Amino acid sequence: MMWRKSDLDLILVPFSLLLSILYHAWLWRKLRAHPHLTDIGTSSAIRRQWVISIMKENNKRNILAVQTIRNSIMGATLMASTSILLCTGLAAILSSTYSVKQPVGDAVYGAHGPLMLALKYAIILVFFLFAFFAYSLSIHFFNQVSFIVNVVGDGESSIAVTPEYVSEQLEKGFMLGIVGNRILYTGLLHLLWMFGPVLVFLCSIVMVPVLYSFDINVGGEEEIRVRVCGKEEQDGGKDIV
């Protein structure tokens, strides 16, 4: 059987994508089973405590709440703008009559014909579009939280805004932001596909341990649980005494 240049792309690029999918599937399972062992779960617990403290002392901290959520909106807006700018740049390259195949054609491994080059740009464009979609939804939830976090029930309204509901909306915004970040990272990684599938494969292998070092907390579950919840338990003990 004759070896074709496109075979390297068909093997390494799907394997790189599968490696990222398997890692995030494992991370999601870890988050559901042991949230305090992950940075996402620990940050989520801290944000829930933040919402409770803000709504408990709403008259004193209402401006702080709006400013904090505004910072999150600005961050998500920046990332959404970056994603759509990357989409615009790729669309401009696809519609351009200038061929970028020739300068790098002889310097890369794998297929680099006109059809394959267009396919690469189209796949990367899809990644950035999904990242923009996730960031846009994240901004929507952050905007909603900025309105409802300062709502104080007066006893006459039939709608009660609870800290649990506000926390749920806030977590949706942050979770969509995390999803957008991971899709954007994957899209940026696949930009190296322009120089061949070998770079994509090598960088995917490097990216997994790097993400692991950020996603997983160092230390045992009990130690992390004490760090997150210990102060609350101590305050409760003082009240009892």
C-alpha positions as CSV (number, residue, x, y, z in Angstrom):
1,M,0.0,0.0,0.0
2,M,1.4,3.3,-1.1
3,W,1.9,6.0,1.6
4,R,0.2,9.3,0.8
5,K,1.0,12.7,2.2
6,S,-2.5,13.1,3.5
7,D,-2.2,10.0,5.6
8,L,-0.2,11.9,8.2
9,D,-2.9,14.5,8.5
10,L,-5.6,11.8,8.8
11,I,-3.7,10.1,11.7
12,L,-2.1,12.8,13.7
13,V,-4.7,15.6,13.6
14,P,-7.7,13.4,14.7
15,F,-5.5,11.9,17.4
16,S,-4.6,15.3,18.7
17,L,-8.3,16.3,18.8
18,L,-9.2,13.0,20.5
19,L,-6.5,13.6,23.1
20,S,-8.0,16.9,24.0
21,I,-11.5,15.5,24.1
22,L,-10.5,12.6,26.4
23,Y,-8.7,14.9,28.8
24,H,-11.7,17.2,29.1
25,A,-14.0,14.2,29.5
26,W,-11.8,13.0,32.4
27,L,-11.7,16.5,33.9
28,W,-15.6,16.7,33.7
29,R,-15.9,13.4,35.5
30,K,-13.3,14.5,38.1
31,L,-15.3,17.8,38.6
32,R,-18.5,15.9,39.1
33,A,-17.1,13.3,41.5
34,H,-14.5,15.4,43.5
35,P,-15.1,19.1,42.8
36,H,-12.7,20.3,45.5
37,L,-9.8,18.5,43.7
38,T,-10.2,20.7,40.7
39,D,-9.6,24.5,40.3
40,I,-12.9,24.9,38.6
41,G,-14.8,23.2,41.5
42,T,-12.9,25.2,44.1
43,S,-13.5,28.5,42.3
44,S,-17.2,27.6,41.9
45,A,-17.6,27.1,45.7
46,I,-15.8,30.4,46.4
47,R,-18.1,32.2,44.0
48,R,-21.2,30.7,45.7
49,Q,-20.0,32.0,49.0
50,W,-19.3,35.4,47.4
51,V,-22.9,35.6,46.2
52,I,-24.3,34.7,49.6
53,S,-22.2,37.4,51.3
54,I,-23.1,40.0,48.7
55,M,-26.8,39.4,48.9
56,K,-26.7,39.2,52.7
57,E,-25.2,42.7,53.0
58,N,-26.7,44.1,49.8
59,N,-26.9,47.7,51.0
60,K,-23.1,47.8,51.7
61,R,-21.8,45.8,48.8
62,N,-24.1,46.5,45.9
63,I,-21.6,48.6,44.1
64,L,-18.8,46.0,44.6
65,A,-21.1,43.3,43.1
66,V,-21.8,45.4,40.0
67,Q,-18.1,46.3,39.5
68,T,-17.0,42.7,39.9
69,I,-19.5,41.4,37.4
70,R,-18.6,44.2,35.0
71,N,-15.0,43.1,35.1
72,S,-16.2,39.6,34.1
73,I,-18.3,41.0,31.3
74,M,-15.3,43.0,30.0
75,G,-13.1,39.9,30.0
76,A,-15.7,37.8,28.1
77,T,-16.2,40.7,25.7
78,L,-12.5,40.9,25.0
79,M,-12.3,37.2,24.3
80,A,-15.4,37.3,22.1
81,S,-13.9,40.1,20.1
82,T,-10.6,38.2,19.7
83,S,-12.5,35.2,18.4
84,I,-14.5,37.1,15.9
85,L,-11.4,39.0,14.7
86,L,-9.7,35.6,14.1
87,C,-12.8,34.4,12.2
88,T,-12.7,37.6,10.1
89,G,-9.0,37.1,9.3
90,L,-9.5,33.5,8.3
91,A,-12.5,34.4,6.1
92,A,-10.4,37.1,4.4
93,I,-7.7,34.6,3.7
94,L,-10.2,32.1,2.3
95,S,-11.7,34.7,0.0
96,S,-8.4,36.1,-1.1
97,T,-6.9,35.2,-4.5
98,Y,-3.4,35.2,-2.9
99,S,-2.1,31.6,-2.4
100,V,-0.2,31.0,0.8
101,K,0.5,27.4,-0.2
102,Q,3.7,28.0,-2.1
103,P,5.8,29.7,0.6
104,V,5.3,26.8,3.0
105,G,4.4,24.0,0.6
106,D,7.9,22.4,0.5
107,A,8.7,23.0,4.2
108,V,5.9,20.9,5.8
109,Y,4.9,17.3,6.2
110,G,1.5,16.2,5.2
111,A,-0.9,17.3,2.5
112,H,-0.8,21.0,1.5
113,G,-2.8,21.2,-1.8
114,P,-5.4,23.9,-2.4
115,L,-8.3,21.8,-1.3
116,M,-6.6,20.6,1.8
117,L,-5.5,24.1,2.7
118,A,-9.1,25.4,2.4
119,L,-10.3,22.5,4.6
120,K,-7.7,23.4,7.3
121,Y,-8.9,27.0,7.3
122,A,-12.6,26.0,7.4
123,I,-12.0,23.6,10.4
124,I,-10.1,26.3,12.3
125,L,-12.8,28.8,11.5
126,V,-15.4,26.5,13.1
127,F,-13.4,26.4,16.3
128,F,-13.3,30.2,16.6
129,L,-17.0,30.5,15.7
130,F,-18.0,28.1,18.5
131,A,-15.7,30.0,20.9
132,F,-17.4,33.3,20.0
133,F,-20.8,31.6,20.6
134,A,-19.7,30.4,24.0
135,Y,-18.4,33.9,25.0
136,S,-21.6,35.5,23.8
137,L,-23.7,33.3,26.0
138,S,-21.4,33.9,28.9
139,I,-21.9,37.7,28.5
140,H,-25.7,37.1,28.5
141,F,-25.6,35.4,31.9
142,F,-23.2,37.9,33.4
143,N,-25.6,40.7,32.3
144,Q,-28.5,38.9,33.9
145,V,-26.6,38.4,37.2
146,S,-25.7,42.1,37.3
147,F,-29.4,42.9,37.4
148,I,-30.6,40.2,39.8
149,V,-27.8,40.2,42.3
150,N,-29.0,43.4,43.9
151,V,-32.7,42.4,44.0
152,V,-34.0,42.5,47.5
153,G,-37.4,40.9,48.3
154,D,-40.0,43.1,49.8
155,G,-42.4,40.4,50.9
156,E,-45.1,41.6,48.4
157,S,-43.6,40.3,45.2
158,S,-44.5,36.8,44.0
159,I,-41.0,36.3,42.6
160,A,-38.2,35.6,45.1
161,V,-34.6,35.9,44.0
162,T,-32.5,33.5,46.1
163,P,-28.7,33.3,46.3
164,E,-29.0,29.8,44.9
165,Y,-30.6,31.1,41.7
166,V,-28.1,33.9,41.3
167,S,-25.2,31.5,41.9
168,E,-26.6,29.1,39.3
169,Q,-26.8,31.9,36.7
170,L,-23.3,33.1,37.6
171,E,-21.9,29.6,37.3
172,K,-23.4,29.3,33.8
173,G,-21.6,32.4,32.7
174,F,-18.2,31.2,34.1
175,M,-18.7,27.7,32.8
176,L,-19.4,29.0,29.3
177,G,-16.4,31.2,29.5
178,I,-14.2,28.2,30.4
179,V,-15.7,26.3,27.4
180,G,-14.9,29.2,25.2
181,N,-11.4,29.4,26.4
182,R,-10.8,25.7,25.8
183,I,-12.2,25.9,22.3
184,L,-10.1,28.9,21.6
185,Y,-7.0,27.1,22.8
186,T,-7.8,24.2,20.5
187,G,-8.3,26.5,17.5
188,L,-5.1,28.4,18.1
189,L,-3.3,25.0,18.4
190,H,-4.7,23.9,15.1
191,L,-3.4,27.1,13.4
192,L,-0.1,25.2,13.5
193,W,-1.7,22.8,11.1
194,M,-0.7,25.2,8.4
195,F,2.9,24.0,9.0
196,G,2.0,20.4,9.1
197,P,0.3,17.9,11.4
198,V,3.4,17.0,13.3
199,L,3.4,20.4,15.2
200,V,-0.2,20.0,16.0
201,F,0.4,16.5,17.5
202,L,3.5,17.6,19.5
203,C,1.8,20.7,20.9
204,S,-1.3,18.7,21.8
205,I,0.9,16.3,23.9
206,V,2.5,19.3,25.6
207,M,-0.9,21.1,26.2
208,V,-2.5,18.3,28.2
209,P,0.1,18.3,31.1
210,V,0.1,22.1,31.1
211,L,-3.7,22.2,31.4
212,Y,-3.5,19.5,34.1
213,S,-1.2,21.6,36.2
214,F,-3.8,24.5,36.1
215,D,-6.9,22.4,36.5
216,I,-6.0,20.1,39.4
217,N,-5.3,21.4,42.9
218,V,-2.2,20.3,44.5
219,G,-2.9,18.5,47.8
220,G,-5.4,16.0,49.2
221,E,-9.2,16.4,49.1
222,E,-9.5,16.8,52.8
223,E,-6.8,19.5,52.9
224,I,-8.5,21.5,50.1
225,R,-11.9,21.1,51.8
226,V,-10.5,22.5,55.0
227,R,-8.9,25.5,53.1
228,V,-12.2,26.3,51.4
229,C,-14.7,25.6,54.2
230,G,-12.6,25.7,57.4
231,K,-13.2,29.4,58.1
232,E,-17.0,29.0,57.7
233,E,-16.9,26.1,60.2
234,Q,-14.8,28.1,62.7
235,D,-17.2,31.0,62.5
236,G,-20.1,28.7,63.1
237,G,-18.4,27.3,66.2
238,K,-17.8,30.7,67.6
239,D,-21.5,31.6,67.2
240,I,-22.4,28.4,69.1
241,V,-20.1,29.3,72.0
